[in-house]
Amino acid sequence: MQHNEHYQPKSRTTPLPLFDHPYYINIDDELRDEDLQKDEFSEGKALVVEMTKHAWKGYRQFGWDSDEVKPLSKMPLNMFGKNTLLLTLVDSLDTLMVMGLKEELAEAHEKLKELNFDQPLIISLFETNIRVLGGLLSAHALSKDELYKEKAIELGQKFIAAFESRDNVTHIFPHNWLNLMNQSYQTPAERQSVGLAQVGTFSLEFGALSDLKGDEIYRKKAMSIMAKIFEMKCKHEGLYPTAINPKLILQEGSTISLGADGDSFYEYLLKYWLQSGKTDETHLRLYQQAVCGIKKYLIKKSGNYKFLVKLSQERQNSEMEHLTCFAPGMLALGVFHNATDTPEEDLQLARDLVESCYMSYRMQPTGLGPERFSSDENDLFRAVAGQEYWAMRPKVIESLFVLYRVTGDAKYRRWGYQIAVSIDRRCRAKDGGFHGLKNIETGEPKDHQESFFLAETLKYLFLLFSSPKVLPLDQWVFTTEAHPLPIKV
């Protein structure tokens, strides 16, 4: 597949605000592939470190006692109500460590001492697991600091209540809503179905917590969830409905997707096998089956590009979600670790899909891609109606990082640098922080800096431009929130 590296978006009647600083270079004309293939791409690293410091500045100034920040209105924002889990702070700990931002890390460490899990705060178990527990576990794995260990164990103890109902009956599938005062809540929908990713994204964090605490209860709960899912019967090889009925073995759900509600379940099939030191053969076998199912049911070609789409009512749609753009990286990581018998085919599919993901960015006036996109026979990538926003998500960059580590192909660094510059120019708040976009064509801002912007988007950009010796893929596995955990040896 070929694309126009010098594609220029259509001119706009209203110019977008642009920010410039000395790290910008003209990557098409001045940077050669041999420069991009050096051990480190220093220009890219310098840009991303400065962006991270600016993002942290926004949170530090305007959202310090809260979860997140609204950088344009300079207001704090909490995710679950009036109280806070300091989401951005905890989510960013390992990013600050990896980038060597010692001053920012020191103030985060001091602030973390104030974090109290004994509060009447109703949380999403899924989001708190991947952002807070994962962040604490990774911070400890990188630093061995006892504060992170203590906080992780304290939070993990709270999670146990999510597996019990008010009558103290233990359940395999946890309730997603949990009051930190040790009360779980089952929504009416949970009685009939549970989200595949929502219940299938605990194995990495719970496994690491069991190792840290020396208590197998967490790993056992995660493995019980997966064993229950694995025994379910589905029509499509290796693929499960995004909403599963916990009371039935035969699943007849109508939607199959590696996007919202499905993504991290498939990601963790491969990654838990890696975390286990490649000893958990069940997760490996299920990953292999999933890859076969993806190729058979979810790949669609449009013009010169391939898409990973959704299957609804036995029919493929024509859209690809940004969230599914993690899949090229997953496939490439599987090739790196010899997870399947079809490495050449899997790697080529990863290359094809990540190019489509990249083009969803490249062909927009802002250089940033929409939440969902499609293409036509003329290879014109367009946002799906109502999905024109850029939510600061990391998935395209994540896959560029893995593809570069696996192949060494310089274009993935080039593409990542173009995206980094687009973020910096279109989304930088003047006095600190970054924002999303409500519309990737007009550049209309969304006044919100997501915690995962620091945890994932900026970290993956930094790693894309760093030496492969930094968090090497044969020693570390990244959670769905980009928190690195060690692979067992």
Secondary structure, DSSP 4 states (H G I P E B T S, - for coil): ----TT--PPP-SSPPP----TT---HHHH--HHHHTSS--HHHHHHHHHHHHHHHHHHHHHSTTSSEEETTTTEEE-SSSSS---HHHHHHHHHHHHHT-HHHHHHHHHHHTT--S-S--EEEHHHHIIIIIHHHHHHHHHH--HHHHHHHHHHHHHHGGGGB-TT--B-SSPPSEEETTTEEE--GGGGT-EEHHHHS--HHHHHHHHHHHT-THHHHHHHHHHHHHHT-B-SSTT---SEE-TT-SB---SEE-SSTTTHHHHHHHHHHHHHTTS--HHHHHHHHHHHHHIIIIIEEEETTEEEE--EETTEE-S-EEGGGGGHHHHHHHHHHTT-SS-HHHHHHHHHHHHHHHHHHHHTSTTS---SEEE--TT---EEPTT---B----HHHHHHHHHHHHH--HHHHHHHHHHHHHHHHHHB-TTS-B-EES-TTT--EES-B-HHIIIIIHHHHHHHTS-TTSS-TTTEEE-TT--EEEPP-
